């Protein structure tokens, strides 16, 4: 991947970075909650909206952690599981959650497994995932001392200033590099892609491996999964809370506005199954942080 190539990445920072339609909250709500049919799962089918090629989140082979979470939910509900796949970029919600199946009054799908908490285009459930961005780099002697992001900044200047940093636009890594006067060393990738075969882990699997970049900055769940696939050749360093730059985000599930009974059903399942969900996420090497409202073992520490 060269500078400026278009790739999609799951970035829970803004709606545009998720690749969804750039509609305002007011525009969505203006359609009227009462006008939407109430989905209650009465036909015993869990219809999920998903990306066909966005590992480790989902793919059309059912191999992602969102696929596994959906499968567990369907099993617990006693429902059949069905998918509507569409690339998770511009128009995703419009062509899945908010689009009717041909010649029916039924929507194509009723649930998005992963959206940012408070996302405008859907009603969001309680969060089930909190993670953070991370750095991933190839293990080599000159980078052996890096165990935190600050350790990168402590490298000898001649080593630090020859590194190339792989970043996606519209992500916190841009602000971090800017704040440390390293942005000129960035190899920038666009968030959205016109090619459905592109996936964010290519930055690790192809560019890092080929030596086109030295350090990449990715959303933690993606970084953890592709770092594991690279075996012992790479190292992952999560970002802690950083004053002025937000690296951690909480992820919820998305349903249509106006379907309170359906949202309550999903909410209740999430609340009763955090252990199952965490086990699935851990199996994909997702860097998990405590929920924001969870009690801290060391209140004075302040770290998540």
FENSUL-V600572 format. One record per backbone hydrogen bond with DSSP energy under -0.5 kcal/mol. CO is the residue of the C=O (numbers start at 1). NH is the residue of the N-H. If there is no record, write none. Layout:
co-><CO,CO>
nh-><NH,NH>
//
This chain:
co-><2,5,5,9,11,11,14,14,15,15,15,16,17,19,21,24,25,26,28,29,32,33,37,38,41,44,45,46,46,47,47,48,49,50,52,54,54,56,57,57,58,59,64,65,66,67,68,69,70,71,72,73,74,74,80,82,84,87,89,91,92,93,93,96,96,96,99,101,106,111,111,112,115,116,119,123,129,130,131,132,133,134,135,136,137,138,140,141,143,145,148,148,149,149,150,151,152,156,156,157,159,160,164,164,164,165,165,166,167,168,171,171,172,173,174,175,176,177,177,177,178,182,183,185,186,187,188,189,190,191,194,195,199,200,201,201,202,202,203,204,206,207,207,207,208,214,215,216,218,219,219,220,221,222,223,224,225,226,228,230,231,233,235,237,242,245,245,247,249,250,251,251,252,253,254,255,256,258,259,260,261,262,263,264,265,266,267,268,269,270,273,274,275,276,277,278,279,280,281,281,282,286,291,298,298,304>
nh-><5,7,190,11,13,14,17,18,18,19,20,19,11,92,23,28,29,30,31,32,35,36,39,40,44,80,47,48,82,110,111,84,113,86,60,57,58,65,66,67,54,62,68,69,70,71,72,73,74,75,76,77,78,79,46,48,50,89,92,95,96,96,98,99,108,109,108,104,101,49,113,254,252,119,122,255,251,289,249,220,239,218,237,216,235,140,143,144,146,147,151,152,152,153,154,154,155,159,160,161,162,163,166,214,215,167,187,217,189,171,174,175,176,177,178,179,180,180,182,183,181,185,186,165,188,167,4,169,7,9,196,198,202,203,204,205,206,207,208,209,210,211,212,213,211,138,166,136,134,222,223,224,225,226,227,228,229,230,231,233,234,139,137,135,245,242,247,133,131,117,128,129,115,125,112,123,259,260,263,264,265,266,267,268,269,270,271,272,273,273,277,278,279,280,281,282,283,284,284,286,285,288,294,301,302,290>
//
